[in-house]
Structures are given as C-alpha cells and as structure tokens.
Amino acid sequence: MSAASNATGVVNHLDHFVLPVMNPDRAEKFYTEVLGARTLRREGDASVTRIFMKWGENHVGLFSQNKAVMPKRESVNSYPRAAFAIPEKEFEAMSEKLRRESSLVKPIQGNNPLGCSWREGLAFVDSEGNLLEISREKGLQKTRLHHLHFDTTDLQGSVKFYEMILNLKVVEQSGKMAAVGIPTDQQVVLNHVDELSEVTKTAYRGRHYAFHVTDENFHAIVEKLHGAGIEERDEHGEREGRRPGQLGTYFKEPSGFRLQITNEDSATFARHAVSRAA
C-alpha cells in the first residue's frame, strides 16, 4: 500500500467459493438440474476435475478430490454452510426439486438456529455432502450468495480476525453466534463449537471462500496480513491463468478456512471463463 493511499482494507462483497466433490459428473448434474446453475467451464487432468458453475450473481467451483472424502451427514446443523437468497418466483420450484433429490432437507423459519433468524428457507445437503441453504427473497431478481456459516472454537478470536483483517463489523451477536456484516447485505456467521466439524478440519483440495476487493484495498489487506504475521500466497493453480492486472491471494482464517481476496468479480470471471472454454 503506497503512502498516498487511504485504503483501509475493506471488501466489496462475498463473491464465490469452491466446494469439494467426490463425483464431478453427479455434482454438475445436481447443480444444473436441481439448483439451476449453468456450467461455465470444465477442465482438469488425471488428478483433478474442476467445474466452474454460474449460479445467479455468483460462481461456484466444484473440485474433485484425490483422497479426502466427505463424511456422511446426519444433520444439516453443522458447518460449513453457504446460504443463497432465491427470487420469490423461483423458490417453490427449487424447494420441490430439493425435497425430491436431496438426501437431507430441513426447513428454516422464524427463530430456527439453522440460519439467520429472520429468513425463511431450506437447509440441505447437495449430492456430494456439502451443506447449503436457500431462502425466499421478495423483490430479488437474481439468485445471490447471502451468507456463510463457519464454526469456531474461539468466537471472539474469530470476530477479531474479521474485524482487523477484512474491516468487517459485528451486526449481531448472541450467545454462541456472531454475524459480521459485509457492505452488500451479506454476512459471515460465526458459530461457537466445542470441537470443529470433521469437514472444517479436513483439508479439501481447492476449497476456499473469496471476497472481491479493489486494487488499493487488496494491497491494504495484504499489508495487514503481513503485519499480523499471517502467511498469504497465490496458489491452487489459478495463478497460471492470471491476466495482466489481475490480483489474487489466499490466507487462512482462525478455524483454518482458506479465504481469497481478488480484484476479479464473478461477472468478469464468467465472461472470461466462457471465452476460454469456447
């Protein structure tokens, strides 16, 4: 960050994430036929398959795994979970498909602790064992990523990290839960647990959660990471396709989730992914 910059390291929005999948073909079919996503690009070699899907405003990566497996889910009340707001006109049809195709579905309504207390929707498991949520949203034109649920054994330590590194502010805190707000009405919801879930503790190939930032704030966040002694580096192989001026780096938050900051948003990624696949 240059001396002339006034950037404080804020993020624009929560942009995308990558999930581990055991069977790429099955996962692509689930996200396409049940959730209404579309494939932007599919690539890989003998060791890994990467599928990039556009789901509403955001994109989601589905990366196959060499050895790591997803434990069988007995309940949707676990972590991590990613939540999407769904346009009201699309919600019922998607809900019906999920009740038919998902092995585990549970309603979210009122003060149900599975989701944000004011949201109505469904928590469910995808074809690969990843946990997700959808909620009905009046006035919304396109599906969008709304919040993430992470588990932590140190709630205040995790809150401090998001406040210090990403400049986020607590918008709600009660008992064992704290929600830090992102400027675009998005949140990271931190849930205190005595022991991290097996899915949190497992290192899945490619899994990360990405925030979009401006160039100036990218450098300001990197400077804060260095000041806090937190390692950051550009990895996972995507750097090989970086275009001139494209910035991106990865680092871990307190529970071990790998976060990314990048100056490329999902809309830009989608344009280039389609042209690259053509």
N, C-alpha and C positions, 0 to 999 in steps of 0.2 A: 504494500500500500504506500503510495507516494505521500510526501509531506503535505502536498496540496490537496489531497483527497479528504473529504469529510465523511466518507463511507463508514458506517458503524457495524457492518456485517449483518444486515437484515436479509431475510429471504423474501422472494416474491410469492411463491406458492409451493405447495407439495405437488410434485409433478408426476412421478411414476415410480414403479418398483419392479423387482424381479422376484419370481417365485420358483421354488424347486418343483420339478415334476418327475415322476417315475416313468410315465409312458407319454411321450410327446404327442403322438397321434391322438390318444384318448383325451389329453388335456386340450389340444387345439379344437377338437370336436365339441367338448363341453363349453369352452369359452365362446365358440362361434354359435352353436345351436341353442344353448341354454341362456347365455348372458348377452348374446347379440353383438359380441366383439367381431372384428374382422382382422384377418392376418395381413400385416404389413410386409413382413419379410421372414423367411425361414432359411437358416443357414446352419452349418456345422460340419463335423468330420466324424471319424470313428469314435472319438472320445466324448463328444458333446453335441447336442442339438439345441439350437437357440431359436425360439419362435417369438417374434415381436407382434403383439396384438394391439389394435387401437380400440379402446372401449370408451366411447363418448369423447370427452375432452382430453383424456389421458391415454398413455400407452402402458402396457403391462408386458414384461418379459417372462417367458416360460423356459427355464433352463433344465435340461436333463442332468441326472446325477450319475456319477460313476459308482460310488459305494454308499453314500448317505441315503437312508430311507426315511420315509415319513411314518412315525408311529400311528397305529390305529387310533382314531379319535372316538372317544366315548361320550364326549360332551363338547358343545360349542363354546362353553365358558372357559376358554383357555387362550393362550397367546402364542404368537402374534395374530392379530386380525386386522384386515383392511376393510374400510367401510366406504361404500359408494352411495351417493344420493341419486335417485332414479326419477325421471319425469313421471308425474302422476299418471299420465296416459299410458305409460309402458309398464307400470308397476305390477298390476294384477296379472298380466300375461306372463311376465317373468317369474312371478311368485308361483304360478301354476306349474311352470316348467321345472322350477327348483323342487317343488314338492314331489314331482314325478321322478326327477333324475338325481337328486342329491340323496346321499345315504343318511344325512343328519341335518335336520332343519328345525329351528325353534323361533317362535315369534318374539319380536322386541316391541314392547309397548309400555307407555307410562313410565313407572319407576324401575322397570326391569334393569338389573345391573349389567346385563349383557351389552348394553350400548349407551349412548348419550340419552339421558332420561327423557328428553323432550321429543325423541324420534320414534316413529312407528315403522317397523320393517321386519326383516328376517335375518337371522344369523344362520349360516350354513357351511357345510364343507364342500369343497369342489371335488372333482374327480380324482385328485391326487392327494387329498388330505389337508390342503390349505384351508384356513378359516377365513371367511369373508362375511360382510354384512351388506344388505341393501336397505334403503329406507325411501319411503314415499316423500316426494318433494313437490309441493304446489308451485306453479309458476316457472319451474325449471324446464329449459328447452332441450338440454343435452345432459346425459349422464356425466357425473364428475366425481372425482375422488374427494371424499369429505374428511375422513379422519383415520388415524391408525391407533390401534391398541397395542401397547408394549407392556411387558411385565418387568418388574424391577425389585430387587431386594433392598434397595436404598432409595426410597421415594424422594427424599429431599436432595440427595446427591444427584439423582437424575434430573430433577427440576432445575437445580443449579447449573448443570451442564447445558440444558437447552436455553436457559436464560443467558448464560455467559457466552456460549459459542455461537448460537444462532439468533440471539437477541429476541427470543420469544418471551411472552408474558403469560403468567398463570391467569386463566379466565374462570376456572372453577377448581376448588379443592375441598374435599370432604372425606374424612376417614382415610381409607386406603387408596384413594384415587385423586389424581391431579390432572387437569387438562391444560396444556399450554397452547395458546392461540397463535395461528398463522394469519397474516393480514387478509387473506382471501376467504374468510369464514371457514377455515379448515383448522384441524387440531391434531396434536399428538396427545393421546390419552394414556397416562402412565398409571399402572395398576400395581400396588404393592403386593408382593407374594413372599412367602417364607422360603420358597425354592423356585428357581426359574424353571419353566417348562422344558421338556426334552427338546422341543422344536426350537426354542430360543437358544439352548445350549449347543445344538448341533451346528457345525459349520457346513452350510449348503453352498454348493458351487454357484457363484454368480449372484446370490441373494443380496439385495441392497434396496434402500429406500432413498429417493432422490428429491432434492429441493432445487428449484430454479432460482438463480440469482443474477444480478447484473455483474458486469466485469469488475467494477470497483468493489462491490460487496464480496465477490469471490475472493479477491486478494485480501480484503479486510478479515474475512473468516479464516483464511489460511494463516494470516499473521497471528490471530488469536489462538489457533491450534498450536502453532509453534511456541507461543508464549506460555501455554498451559502444559507444554511437554507432550502433546498428543500427536502421534505419528499420522501423517497424511501422505497418500501416494495415489497415483493414477494407475489402476490395474484392471483386472478382469478381461483384458484383451481389447476392449472397445477403443482404447487409445490408438490402436493401429489405424482406425478409420477416421481419426480426428481431422477436421478440416481447418484451414488457416483461421485463427481467431477463436476456435472452439476451446473452451476451458472445462476441465472436469477433474475432480479428485475425490478420494474416498477416505473415510476415517471411521472409527468405532465410537459409539455412544456407550454409557456405563454398563448396560446389560449385554453388550457385545454385538448389537445390531450394526451392520455396516451401513453408513449413510453416505450419500453422494451430494456434492454441490456442483452444479453445471450451469453454464450460461445458454444452454440449448433447451428449449421447452418442447413439450410433446408435439405441438403443431409443426414445429420446424423439423423435429426428428421424423415425423410421419412423411413429410414431403420428400426428404432425402432417402428414407427407407424405401419408399415406393419407386423412386427413380433408380436407386441402386439395385432393386430386385428386378427391374424391367430388363 
